[in-house]
């Protein structure tokens, strides 16, 4: 991965974009040295002495001290031209604030965004927990977890495989419901059908809580909970977790789905129009797993084997018949 070290300077002066934030997180996870450097940069940005010592000279001295700690001359040569901007940034911000302001590294979040049409992103957190982030979703993670708790924020859908750490709980915050994690794997979707919140527990234990950290219910493995904010109602059902969470393995799983339901999703995936030339055929139900990396022809051949069906492709149109 070719990393542009100017992104570090842009992070310090607060001009980093979402795309650059994502690159920064991915780069920091490539080695312990990179992770240490990012932590030191965060310390420089939020260091209390920037509030108390509002002069360019003292700001530069603090950054020079940081440089001696991380011993990265090549990066330092890139950051040096930005020292004046860094000093000015902190002077402008803190001179306009009344009273003293205190920060901690756990309050600094970086947003990882998966835009529509982009592939699923696999994210390894600093505690070795793994998160798969689905398309049209945002995960906000701290640059460093607090010694007492681990908190991330989710918009959209993600699959979590959380490393258990005794005495350091893991928490996922969403718009309406928060999730207290006790070392486990689970799927969350904050924007399910009808704007509902969905949680599927694969293994371990999770507790759904309100925004005041009051327990709502404890989930057991293979349970799916759906919460409707508009009606303030919860429903619970037992599901096949392999089916409910297949997306994070880059798969589409269909359970008792009609051929019409299947081809509708295939149409969106491959950006083609799929026509079924028989209502009887369209209403037939199937159970199958489709890998998103397979080509359209490979998928049609699978359906041809299962159905059986015949198909023909004419440009952007696909015709399925008996």
C-alpha positions in Angstrom: 0.0 0.0 0.0 1.5 3.3 -1.1 0.8 5.8 1.7 0.9 9.6 1.3 2.4 10.9 4.5 1.0 14.3 3.9 -2.3 12.9 5.2 -0.7 12.9 8.7 -0.2 16.6 8.4 -3.7 17.2 7.1 -5.0 15.2 10.0 -3.2 17.4 12.5 -4.6 20.6 11.0 -8.1 19.2 10.6 -8.3 19.1 6.8 -8.6 15.3 6.3 -11.4 13.9 4.1 -13.4 10.7 4.8 -11.4 8.8 2.1 -8.1 10.0 3.6 -9.3 8.9 7.1 -10.0 5.4 5.7 -6.5 5.3 4.2 -5.0 6.5 7.5 -6.7 3.7 9.5 -5.7 1.0 6.9 -2.1 2.3 7.0 -2.0 2.3 10.8 -3.0 -1.4 10.8 -0.2 -2.5 8.6 2.4 -2.5 11.3 2.9 -1.7 15.0 5.3 1.1 14.0 2.6 2.8 12.0 0.1 2.3 14.8 2.5 3.9 17.3 3.1 6.8 15.0 -0.6 7.5 14.6 -1.1 7.4 18.4 1.7 9.9 18.8 0.2 12.2 16.2 -3.1 12.1 18.0 -1.4 12.9 21.2 0.2 15.9 19.5 -3.2 17.1 18.3 -5.0 16.8 21.6 -2.2 17.4 24.0 -3.3 19.6 26.9 -0.2 21.9 26.5 -1.7 23.2 23.3 -4.5 24.7 25.3 -2.2 26.2 28.0 0.7 27.4 25.8 -0.7 29.4 23.0 2.4 30.4 21.1 3.8 29.2 17.8 7.2 28.6 19.4 5.9 26.4 22.2 3.8 24.5 19.7 6.8 23.8 17.5 8.8 22.7 20.5 6.0 20.2 21.5 6.1 18.8 18.0 9.9 18.6 18.1 9.6 16.5 21.3 7.2 14.3 19.5 9.6 13.8 16.7 12.4 12.7 19.1 10.0 10.0 20.5 9.0 8.5 17.2 12.3 9.0 15.3 10.9 9.1 11.8 13.1 11.7 10.0 11.6 11.0 6.6 8.1 11.8 7.8 9.3 14.7 9.9 10.7 16.4 6.8 7.2 16.2 5.3 5.5 17.5 8.4 7.9 20.4 9.0 6.4 22.8 6.4 3.1 22.5 8.2 4.3 23.6 11.6 3.1 27.1 11.2 -0.4 25.9 10.1 -0.5 23.5 13.0 0.3 26.3 15.5 -2.2 28.7 13.8 -4.8 25.9 13.9 -4.6 25.5 17.7 -4.3 29.2 18.4 -7.5 30.0 16.4 -9.5 27.2 17.9 -8.5 27.5 21.5 -8.4 31.3 21.7 -12.1 31.3 20.8 -13.1 28.9 23.6 -14.0 30.2 27.0 -12.4 28.4 29.9 -10.2 25.3 29.8 -11.0 22.4 27.4 -9.7 18.9 28.1 -9.5 16.1 25.6 -8.7 12.4 25.7 -7.6 10.1 22.8 -10.7 8.0 23.3 -12.8 11.0 22.1 -11.1 11.2 18.8 -13.0 9.1 16.2 -12.1 8.3 12.6 -15.0 7.4 10.2 -14.7 4.5 7.8 -17.2 4.8 5.0 -18.3 2.2 2.4 -20.1 4.0 -0.4 -22.9 2.5 -2.5 -21.4 -0.1 -4.9 -18.2 -0.5 -3.0 -17.0 -3.8 -1.8 -17.3 -5.0 1.8 -14.5 -3.7 4.0 -12.8 -5.9 6.6 -11.5 -3.8 9.5 -9.1 -5.1 12.2 -9.4 -3.1 15.4 -6.4 -2.5 17.7 -7.8 -5.1 20.2 -7.7 -7.7 17.3 -11.5 -7.6 17.0 -12.7 -7.8 13.4 -15.5 -5.9 11.7 -17.0 -6.4 8.2 -18.6 -3.2 7.0 -21.4 -3.5 4.4 -22.1 -1.2 1.5 -23.7 2.2 2.4 -22.5 2.0 6.0 -20.3 4.0 8.3 -18.2 2.8 11.3 -16.7 5.3 13.6 -13.8 4.0 15.6 -11.5 5.7 18.2 -7.9 6.2 17.3 -7.2 4.5 20.6 -9.5 2.6 22.9 -9.9 3.7 26.5 -8.3 1.5 29.2 -11.7 1.1 30.7 -14.0 0.5 27.7 -14.1 0.0 23.9 -16.7 2.0 22.0 -17.5 2.2 18.3 -20.4 3.8 16.5 -22.4 2.3 13.6 -24.6 3.5 10.8 -25.8 0.8 8.4 -24.8 -2.9 8.6 -21.8 -4.6 10.0 -20.7 -8.1 11.2 -18.6 -8.1 14.4 -16.3 -10.7 15.8 -15.2 -9.3 19.1 -12.1 -10.3 21.1 -13.0 -10.7 24.8 -11.0 -8.6 27.2 -11.7 -9.1 30.9 -12.7 -5.9 32.6 -12.8 -3.9 29.3 -16.3 -4.2 27.8 -17.1 -3.6 24.1 -20.0 -1.4 23.1 -21.6 -0.6 19.8 -23.6 2.7 19.7 -26.4 3.2 17.1 -29.1 5.8 16.7 -31.8 4.1 18.8 -30.3 1.0 20.4 -26.8 0.3 21.9 -25.2 -3.1 22.2 -23.2 -4.3 25.2 -20.9 -7.1 24.0 -19.5 -9.8 26.2 -17.1 -11.4 23.7 -19.0 -12.8 20.8 -19.9 -12.6 17.1 -23.0 -10.9 15.8 -24.6 -8.9 13.0 -26.2 -5.5 13.3 -28.3 -3.5 10.8 -29.4 -0.1 11.8 -31.3 0.5 8.6 -33.2 -2.6 7.9 -36.7 -2.8 6.3 -39.1 0.0 7.4 -36.1 1.7 9.2 -36.0 -1.0 11.8 -32.9 -2.1 13.9 -31.9 -5.7 13.6 -29.5 -7.8 15.6 -28.5 -11.4 15.0 -26.4 -13.2 17.6 -24.1 -16.0 16.2 -22.2 -16.9 19.3 -21.6 -15.6 22.9 -23.7 -13.0 24.6 -24.9 -9.5 23.8 -27.3 -7.2 25.7 -29.4 -4.6 24.0 -29.6 -1.3 25.9 -31.3 2.0 25.7 -29.4 5.3 25.4 -29.1 5.4 29.2 -27.3 2.0 29.3 -30.4 0.4 30.8 -30.7 -3.3 29.8 -33.6 -4.0 27.4 -33.0 -7.7 26.7 -30.3 -10.3 26.6 -29.9 -12.3 23.4 -29.1 -16.0 23.0 -27.3 -17.5 20.0 -29.4 -18.0 16.8 -31.8 -15.2 17.9 -32.8 -12.3 15.7 -34.2 -9.2 17.3 -36.1 -6.6 15.3 -36.8 -3.2 16.9 -39.2 -0.7 15.4 -38.4 2.8 16.7 -41.7 4.2 15.3 -43.8 1.7 17.2 -41.3 1.1 20.0 -41.8 -2.6 19.6 -39.4 -5.6 19.7 -39.8 -9.0 18.1 -37.7 -12.1 18.5 -37.3 -15.1 16.2 -34.9 -18.0 15.8 -32.9 -17.9 12.5 -30.2 -19.8 10.6 -27.3 -17.5 11.3 -25.3 -18.9 8.3 -28.0 -17.4 6.1 -28.5 -14.2 8.0 -24.9 -13.3 8.1 -23.7 -14.7 4.7 -23.2 -11.3 3.2 -19.9 -10.7 5.2 -18.4 -13.7 3.5 -19.3 -12.1 0.2 -22.1 -14.5 -0.4 -25.8 -14.2 -1.1 -27.9 -17.0 0.5 -31.4 -17.8 -0.5 -33.7 -19.8 1.6 -37.0 -20.9 0.1 -36.8 -17.9 -2.3 -38.7 -17.7 -5.5 -36.8 -17.5 -8.8 -38.2 -14.0 -9.2 -36.7 -12.9 -5.9 -33.4 -14.4 -6.8 -33.1 -12.8 -10.3 -34.2 -9.4 -8.9 -31.1 -9.4 -6.7 -28.9 -10.7 -9.5 -30.2 -7.9 -11.7 -28.9 -5.3 -9.3 -25.6 -7.2 -8.7 -24.7 -7.5 -12.3 -26.5 -4.4 -13.6 -28.6 -6.4 -16.2 -32.3 -6.9 -16.9 -33.3 -10.6 -16.3 -36.6 -11.7 -17.7 -38.4 -14.9 -16.7 -40.6 -16.0 -19.6 -42.9 -18.1 -17.4 -45.0 -17.2 -14.3 -44.9 -20.8 -13.2 -41.1 -20.7 -13.3 -40.9 -17.3 -11.6 -42.9 -18.7 -8.6 -40.8 -21.8 -8.1 -38.8 -21.7 -4.8 -35.1 -22.6 -4.4 -32.4 -22.8 -1.7 -28.9 -21.8 -2.9 -25.7 -19.9 -2.0 -24.2 -17.5 -4.6 -20.7 -16.1 -4.3 -20.6 -12.4 -5.4 -17.2 -13.0 -7.1 -18.8 -15.4 -9.5 -19.6 -14.2 -13.0 -23.1 -13.9 -14.3 -22.7 -16.9 -16.6 -21.4 -19.0 -13.7 -24.4 -18.0 -11.6 -26.8 -18.8 -14.4 -25.2 -22.2 -14.8 -25.8 -22.9 -11.1 -29.5 -22.0 -11.6 -29.6 -24.1 -14.7 -28.4 -27.1 -12.7 -30.9 -26.4 -9.8 -34.0 -25.5 -11.7 -33.5 -26.7 -14.4 -33.8 -23.7 -16.7 -32.4 -22.5 -20.0 -31.2 -19.0 -20.7 -29.9 -16.7 -23.4 -28.1 -13.4 -23.2 -28.7 -10.6 -25.6 -26.6 -7.6 -24.8 -27.8 -6.2 -21.4 -30.9 -8.5 -21.4 -31.1 -12.1 -20.0 -34.0 -14.3 -20.8 -34.8 -17.4 -18.7 -37.2 -20.1 -19.8 -38.0 -23.7 -19.1 
